[in-house]
Amino acid sequence: MSIRDVAKLAQVSYQTVSRVLNGSPSVRPATRQRVLDAVVALDFRPNRAARALAGRRSYTIGVLATVSPAYYGPSSTMRGIEDAARDRGYSVLLANSRGTSAAELSAMLNHLVYQGVEGIIVLAPQAPAAHAATAMRKPVPVVMTQHDGGDPELSANDELGGEMAARHLWELGHRRLGHVAGPADWSETDVRRRGFEKALAEVGSAPIVIGRGDWSADSGYEAFENVARHGVTGVFCANDQMALGFVHAAVDRGLNVPNDLSVVGFDGVPEAAHYLPALTTMYLDFVALGRRAVERLLVILRDGETAAHGAQEPILPQLIVRDSTARVSAA
């Protein structure tokens, strides 16, 4: 199997196939998709994979990401990957997928293998992308960071964070609680909401979903519109950026946070301490998650898959209480 076989099936030149595999933006979308379909159909694996498997060392780790590095969690995880790799004498090559389809992910994986990486770390927070990445055939070792608890050593316990946010608000006396969820296809969205609902169910209550955002402050601002008609006094936003927008909207409408409305965020972005009011949040050490992924991958490269599973617990959240939450009696 060669690059010319892919070119023949896709009805393009082999130079075009090479540009697609190398992530060039100069290929038209329709042509690009035709090449990706041919790569999947032929199960094409570039020759560099064979060279890597033959034992030649590149001391390079690939990262396949399906999310913008602008997001705090993925960017912090990436920082942990880069720091840990550098500490161990490896360089990092990043490939950002333009989509979450199996064909797109396979092409990006092949692109990394074509560049000679020894192994790959996948950052795929969207559930469809994670499922597609799990099902792919992999010519080099691959590890995936997770937020659903599937692999404790490579997971962050977002569900526990949702539980802790609910308990914090409940213990402050809030009984009408709302939630601003993240995008529908992200695993973090599901597990954070599930934890919030679980903790409230234990005390015989249920949250009111008052909005769904896209992790941006603008979407948090827009989600505020549902608050007044639901009469909530405490709100858990699925990330700090949405919480920032939510608090901004509350202040614009003449409410005082936390006296009229308590707000909890999630992630623990450094700027949260400087919001007005300073934001109560669930902090997760995403950098540690990235470092763990590198350590797991390097153990696999050294000892094989069976020796790679440690006994570490998931990354646990920490509640950081600041000025955006208060007892409901203060309202």
HELIX and SHEET records of a PDB file:
HELIX    1   1 ILE A    3  ALA A   10  1                                   8    
HELIX    2   2 TYR A   14  LEU A   21  1                                   8    
HELIX    3   3 PRO A   29  LEU A   42  1                                  14    
HELIX    4   4 ASN A   47  LEU A   53  1                                   7    
HELIX    5   5 TYR A   72  ASP A   87  1                                  16    
HELIX    6   6 ALA A  102  TYR A  114  1                                  13    
HELIX    7   7 ALA A  127  ALA A  135  1                                   9    
HELIX    8   8 PRO A  152  LEU A  154  5                                   3    
HELIX    9   9 ASP A  158  GLU A  171  1                                  14    
HELIX   10  10 SER A  187  GLU A  202  1                                  16    
HELIX   11  11 ALA A  217  ALA A  223  1                                   7    
HELIX   12  12 PHE A  224  ASN A  226  5                                   3    
HELIX   13  13 VAL A  227  HIS A  230  1                                   4    
HELIX   14  14 ASP A  240  ASP A  252  1                                  13    
HELIX   15  15 PRO A  270  HIS A  274  5                                   5    
HELIX   16  16 PHE A  286  ASP A  303  1                                  18    
HELIX   17  17 GLU A  305  ALA A  307  5                                   3    
HELIX   18  18 VAL A  328  ALA A  330  5                                   3    
SHEET    1   A 4 SER A  91  ASN A  96  0                                        
SHEET    2   A 4 THR A  60  ALA A  65  1                                        
SHEET    3   A 4 GLY A 119  LEU A 123  1                                        
SHEET    4   A 4 VAL A 142  MET A 144  1                                        
SHEET    1   B 6 ILE A 208  ARG A 212  0                                        
SHEET    2   B 6 LEU A 177  ALA A 181  1                                        
SHEET    3   B 6 GLY A 234  CYS A 237  1                                        
SHEET    4   B 6 SER A 262  ASP A 267  1                                        
SHEET    5   B 6 THR A 280  TYR A 283  1                                        
SHEET    6   B 6 GLN A 318  ILE A 320 -1                                        
END                                                                             
